[in-house]
């Protein structure tokens, strides 16, 4: 996917320096590190969605168990 938008934010100079140095040691660009963090964050399922999914799975499991115990 082509990157065509920018996100601009400020950090203190020391944090930027540390992060750039760490990325360099890893053979990466700071931009790539930040992009991977954003992609991971975007891929996370919100807590409410996780709870809803677990509730649905529990309901199905209960229905299955109740059906087996009735047989």
C-alpha positions as a printed Julia matrix, in Angstrom:
71×3 Matrix{Float64}:
   0.0     0.0    0.0
   1.39    3.35  -1.01
   1.96    5.78   1.85
   0.44    9.09   0.91
  -0.45   10.63   4.26
   1.71   12.06   7.0
   1.44   12.05  10.75
   3.39   14.78  12.44
   3.94   14.95  16.18
   6.52   16.34  18.55
   8.8    14.55  20.99
  11.67   15.85  23.06
  15.09   15.83  21.45
  16.56   13.23  23.79
  13.8    10.7   23.06
  14.22   11.24  19.33
  17.98   10.77  19.57
  17.68    7.56  21.6
  15.08    6.11  19.24
  17.08    7.01  16.14
  20.21    5.41  17.62
  18.35    2.25  18.6
  16.76    1.97  15.16
  20.16    2.45  13.54
  21.63   -0.34  15.7
  18.81   -2.58  14.46
  19.54   -1.62  10.86
  16.21    0.16  10.53
  14.98    3.65   9.92
  13.02    5.32  12.69
  10.19    5.85  10.21
   9.96    2.08   9.66
   9.96    1.41  13.4
   7.15    3.9   14.0
   5.17    2.58  11.04
   5.38   -0.98  12.38
   4.15    0.2   15.79
   1.2     1.99  14.16
   0.33   -1.07  12.07
   0.41   -3.3   15.15
  -1.73   -0.82  17.07
  -4.26   -0.61  14.24
  -4.46   -4.41  14.06
  -5.29   -4.8   17.75
  -8.85   -5.72  18.5
 -10.51   -3.23  20.86
 -11.25   -4.62  24.33
 -15.01   -4.35  23.85
 -14.78   -6.38  20.65
 -12.68   -9.0   22.45
 -15.25   -9.22  25.23
 -18.12   -9.52  22.73
 -16.29  -12.25  20.84
 -15.59  -14.17  24.04
 -19.23  -13.84  25.11
 -20.4   -15.28  21.8
 -17.94  -18.15  22.05
 -19.09  -18.87  25.59
 -22.74  -18.9   24.54
 -21.97  -21.37  21.74
 -19.99  -23.57  24.11
 -22.8   -23.53  26.69
 -25.33  -24.41  23.99
 -23.14  -27.28  22.82
 -22.65  -28.6   26.35
 -26.33  -28.3   27.19
 -27.19  -30.18  24.0
 -24.72  -32.95  24.85
 -25.97  -33.31  28.42
 -29.58  -33.58  27.21
 -28.69  -36.48  24.92
